[in-house]
Amino acid sequence: MVLWALRFLQFDTDLFGIKTGVLDRCSTDDGLPLVDAVASAREQGLKLLYVSLEKADELEISFMVEHNINYVDDKVTFHRSVADATTSTQPTSGLIVERVDATSPQLEELAIASGHASRFFADSNISREAAKELFRRWMQNSIKGLAAKDVFAAKDDVGFVVGMITLRVVGEHGDIGLIAVDPSRRNGGIGQTLLQKSFEWARENSLTTMTVVTQRANEGACRFYKKNGFEEMGHVFVYHVWL
Ligand SMILES: CC(C)(COP(=O)(O)OP(=O)(O)OC[C@H]1O[C@@H](n2cnc3c(N)ncnc32)[C@H](O)[C@@H]1OP(=O)(O)O)[C@@H](O)C(=O)NCCC(=O)NCCS
């Protein structure tokens, strides 16, 4: 049986104003079965719990169904080997992609756009303003180096920010945190140029693989990653348990 351990989440607690945590899979004897872990979280005053389940977690999925807890996200991870990625296509003309070290309203709007299909917007118990604020702070923390190593912006010929990507290092892997293109400039190759920048960055940082997490419901993004050579490496169903 899978055992679970509670981890308190300070960032989410501060943002939502309610005590929030996540249940992690636990291989030690300290873990509890899901039902007991949820009960213990309630006793400790938690109001919101995140739980990620795999298809094989049949007992846990039954628990969620019995308690009418719908999953809020089918979270898909894509990956692509850095060695295989080429940078043969021409970057979009008139576009400059450069590292940025200060946040701006445009970057924060793009961060919100990046999260438009996320579980925070999908969960009707979370206000839209709180979900937007989460992505604004994600961008601010990425710029500060807390949630990302580097942030790159795509700028047009008059210096207007039309796209961005945030990149962090996880062991030998590079991971895309946020990526979005201004709605008026989509489907013009800017997203592809940002991905190419991420592979250039990965080589500079001696990383072997790039990964990105998105939502199955974000069909445009899934198509975009597959078109750019990424393959699905796994997925989990994420539940928000309101206590
Ligand atoms: C995903 C995104 C960054 C791609 O940037 P882009 O500049 O539009 O992408 P490109 O022009 O390089 O590539 C376009 C390809 O992406 C796919 N695509 C991306 N978004 C799409 C959409 N909304 N509708 C249809 N296809 C889309 C298509 O396959 C398209 O290929 P095609 O020309 O063969 O139709 C951009 O669409 C975006 O900002 N989306 C909203 C934010 C988001 O969902 N970010 C992902 C977070 S995980």
The ligand as a Gaussian input file, in Angstrom:
#p B3LYP/6-31G(d) Opt

LIG

0 1
 C        2.339000      27.491000     -26.471000
 C        2.922000      28.792000     -27.025000
 C        4.018000      29.291000     -26.088000
 C        3.521000      28.525000     -28.385000
 O        4.103000      29.717000     -28.877000
 P        3.856000      30.135000     -30.410000
 O        4.739000      31.285000     -30.694000
 O        2.400000      30.322000     -30.610000
 O        4.366000      28.797000     -31.123000
 P        5.011000      28.614000     -32.560000
 O        4.468000      29.667000     -33.485000
 O        6.474000      28.463000     -32.427000
 O        4.422000      27.183000     -32.917000
 C        3.038000      27.064000     -33.217000
 C        2.661000      25.624000     -33.097000
 O        2.287000      25.369000     -31.759000
 C        1.028000      24.706000     -31.701000
 N        0.109000      25.594000     -30.969000
 C        0.463000      26.276000     -29.890000
 N       -0.585000      26.949000     -29.382000
 C       -1.621000      26.689000     -30.163000
 C       -2.978000      27.095000     -30.136000
 N       -3.470000      27.919000     -29.197000
 N       -3.800000      26.637000     -31.080000
 C       -3.314000      25.801000     -32.009000
 N       -2.043000      25.381000     -32.071000
 C       -1.182000      25.829000     -31.175000
 C        0.618000      24.413000     -33.073000
 O        0.968000      23.044000     -33.279000
 C        1.468000      25.286000     -33.951000
 O        1.913000      24.533000     -35.000000
 P        1.298000      24.739000     -36.474000
 O        1.934000      25.954000     -36.996000
 O        1.712000      23.488000     -37.163000
 O       -0.183000      24.873000     -36.297000
 C        1.820000      29.883000     -27.198000
 O        0.805000      29.377000     -28.007000
 C        1.229000      30.375000     -25.893000
 O        1.681000      31.364000     -25.330000
 N        0.169000      29.715000     -25.407000
 C       -0.509000      30.151000     -24.175000
 C        0.346000      29.932000     -22.947000
 C        0.607000      28.464000     -22.722000
 O       -0.287000      27.646000     -22.802000
 N        1.876000      28.153000     -22.410000
 C        2.302000      26.800000     -22.138000
 C        2.431000      26.594000     -20.685000
 S        2.912000      24.932000     -20.299000

